[in-house]
Amino acid sequence: MSNRLCVPPVSFGYLLPVVVAVFVHGSIFYLLWNSSEQNTFGSQSVCIRSILDGEEYCRPSCEFGHFSLYGMKQCHPWLTCESLQDVNIVRTIGGGLVKKVYLARWRNFNVAYSQLTASHYRRDFQQGIKILKHFHGRPKMIQLIGLCDDIMITEFHSLGEATKFSLHLNTFPERNTIFQRFLFCIDYVEILSELHSSTENVTYVMCDTNSLNKVFTQYLLSEDMRLVLNDVDSVAEVTKVDGKWRGIKCGKYELDGEFVAPEQRWGFEADYDDNEMKAYDEKTDIWKIPSVCNYFLGNSAEATSIQMRLLDIHMACKHLNSEARPTAQLILRTYRNVLNQVFQINEEK
């Protein structure tokens, strides 16, 4: 497969009017940026501006073992088994093999109530809890609220899964801009960067992402239209042992299709043999970045302009040799540079 397939064909005739249009509307993009991305005030509060009613909502930042929801003035300890008597299930809102998810109410707040589906998935369920604890306080990770045996309470986001991003952009046309779409790309790579570089001896890999649609089911949309990583049950750990990285395999079954990285495919005429399948690492996430970002950007002339600026880094993501692919940190820096070049906004935090 040619590396150039990672970016759709580009019509160069689009570029001049697109660049002009981007700068003409620069003031609009700047307003959207200020309204949706000024999330942290000092070190004490986190604020968003909801697209649903235009209002600003804040909550305090909390230390490990505590949580807060938008509208709360103080942090609260994680809910325990004793606290569950204050949690009332409203209705089913989702789920999969590992857990079933309900909308629930706690003290007039909506929360997500997740319950293990079967005991043989407990290891995956506990892995998800471990990941949420590890990334406590990260704004683009779902917030853990409480635990009790095979029950987990997390923050609820009313806009739902990222699979609905196009629907919400159409519902709120003032946000259906190339600027907003590119912010989704930045969020996605920023989350991967967090996963890949959070500790010195462990790198986290998104395993349950073997198709484009499956990727989007792992994320939620916050009320200010930013990505939040939600489903982390299948996040695997690449660990360093005796100075060497020990790879992983995402399940014991054969993966296929051009969306998954080449090293994740069997590639032999003989029947699949998991014992002979080689392990891999976080560079499988890198392979998928161009496909995910291009889908977020869409097919407009403005999207084509952004894709042209990302052409080199996206081609590098599709290198057949996984070791030659860039890191998520490098891709994030490239994305932020493009954001600054096109919209004159510095996204560094």
Sequence and secondary structure as in RCSB ss.txt:
>XXXX:A:sequence
MSNRLCVPPVSFGYLLPVVVAVFVHGSIFYLLWNSSEQNTFGSQSVCIRSILDGEEYCRPSCEFGHFSLYGMKQC
HPWLTCESLQDVNIVRTIGGGLVKKVYLARWRNFNVAYSQLTASHYRRDFQQGIKILKHFHGRPKMIQLIGLCDD
IMITEFHSLGEATKFSLHLNTFPERNTIFQRFLFCIDYVEILSELHSSTENVTYVMCDTNSLNKVFTQYLLSEDM
RLVLNDVDSVAEVTKVDGKWRGIKCGKYELDGEFVAPEQRWGFEADYDDNEMKAYDEKTDIWKIPSVCNYFLGNS
AEATSIQMRLLDIHMACKHLNSEARPTAQLILRTYRNVLNQVFQINEEK
>XXXX:A:secstr
  GGGGS    GGGHHHHHHHHHHTHHHHHHHHHHHH  EETTTEEEEE TTT  EEEEE   TTEE  TT SS 
EE B GGGGGGEEEEEEEEE SSEEEEEEEETTEEEEEEEES GGGHHHHHHHHHHHHHTTT TTB  EEEEETT
EEEEE  TT BGGGHHHHHHHSGGG SHHHHHHHHHHHHHHHHHHHHSSSSEEEEE S SSHHHHHHTEEE TTS
 EEE   TTEEEEEEETTEEE B SSSS B STTS GGGB  SSS   TTTS  B THHHHHHHHHHHHHHH SS
HHHHHHHHHTHHHHHHHT SSGGGS  HHHHHHHHHHHHHHHH      
